[in-house]
Amino acid sequence: MIWWSVGLACGAACCQAVAAYWQHRAVRAGQSSGLLTGRALMRTLTDRWWLLGLLMMAAGAAMHIAALATAPLVVIQPVGILALILVALPGRRSPRMPFLTIALTSLAVGLFVVIAASTSTQTTIPTSAVLSAVWIGAIAVAVLLALGLATTGRRRCALFGTGAGVLFGTVSAVIRAMLQHISSSGLDLVTLMFAATIVIALLGAAWLINQAHANGPAAAVVATLTIVDPLVAAGIGLFVYHESTNNSVGVMIAQAGCAVAAVVGALVLARRLPELAAIDDGQPTEEHSLQLT
C-alpha cells in the first residue's frame, strides 16, 4: 500500500509542475513585475491558462491527499521534489541542463523515500502536535512576508515562494492529522478546526504564489515550492509527529545525505532551468530570451 501511495505522490508532482507553468504564463501575461493589484489579480483569475492550472492543481491535490491518507508525511512529501526534475527534463539536451544533475537528484530523492518507507510508522498524532506545527509555520510565513514586502524582484519572488512552500508543507501535515482524526473519531469540532486551518493556509499560499510569479521566473517559483514544501512537511513528520521508528545515527546520516544531495541538485536545476512558459509556438518570448542571456 505504501508504494501505491508513493505512485500517487509522483502523479501529484507531475500535476503541480504543469500547473506552475500554466499559472506563471497567466500572471506574466497580465503584469511584468511588482505586486499584483486587486484588478490585475482578478484579471489573472479569469485567464484560461490560470484556470487550467487550477484544474491541474486540484487533480494533483486529490492524488496528494489520497497518498497522505495511507502513508506517513516523511515518505510522501520528499516526492514533491520530482516536480522540479520533471520541468527540467525538456531542457536536458541543453548545455545548461546537465543530465547527470537530473539523474543524481532523482537518485537522492528515491533513496530518501526508500529509507523513509522502510523506517516509518503509523503514529497517533495528538492535536497539540498539530497546533505546534501550525504556530511554527505561521511565524515563519509572517517573517517571510515582511521580508518580501521590504524588497523587490527575484528576492521577493524567492521569499514569497518560500512562504508558500512553508504553508503547503504545513497544510500537508494538517491534512495528514485530520484524516487520521476522522478515521478514529469521525467529524467533530476538531475536524472543523483542522479544515478551517487548511482553507486559510491555502488561500494565503495562493496569494503568495501569484505574487511570486509576478516577481520572478516560473523556475524560481517551482524550485522554492518543491524544495521548501517537502523539507517543512518531512521535518514535521520526523520531529513533531515522530513518524520514524529508526533513529540510529547511520539511518539519520543516510537520510541527511540524501536530503542535502536532493536540495543541492534542485538548486542547480533551478539555476539552469530555462523559461518554458513561452508563446504558443513553443519559442521563448523576448522577455524569456533576455533572461537566458
Secondary structure, 3 states (H helix, E strand, C coil): CHHHHHHHHHHHHHHHHHHHHHHHHHHHHHCCCCCCCHHHHHHHHCCHHHHHHHHHHHHHHHHHHHHHCCCCHHHHHHHHHHHHHHHHHHHCCCCCCCHHHHHHHHHHHHHHHHHHHHHECCCCCCHHHHHHHHHHHHHHHHHHHHHHHCCCHHHHHHHHHHHHHHHHHHHHHHHHHHHHHHHHHCCCHHHHHHHHHHHHHHHHHHHHHHHHHHHCCHHHHHHHHHHHHHHHHHHHHHHHCCCECCCCHHHHHHHHHHHHHHHHHHHHHHHHCCCCCCCCCCCCCHHHHHHHC
